[in-house]
Amino acid sequence: MDDRPHGRMFLSKTVTLIGKLFR
């Protein structure tokens, strides 16, 4: 499982999730 090409997308999703949780 190589999440290198999806690293940026994963980071973006994580940031969005954290932002929603911290909203």
N, C-alpha and C positions, 0 to 999 in steps of 0.2 A: 504493500500500500504506500504509494509515494504521494505525499500531500505537499510536494514542493510547488507544483504549478498552481495549486489551490491555496497556497500559503496566504497570499494577499486576500483572497476571498474569505478564507477562514478568519483571518484577522479582522476583516471588515465586519463579518457576521458577529464575531465575539464582541467587538466594540459596540455594535448596535444592540446586542443583547444586554451588555453591561449598562449601556445608556438607558435602555428601557427599564431595567431593574432599579437603576439609581434615579429614575425619573420620579 
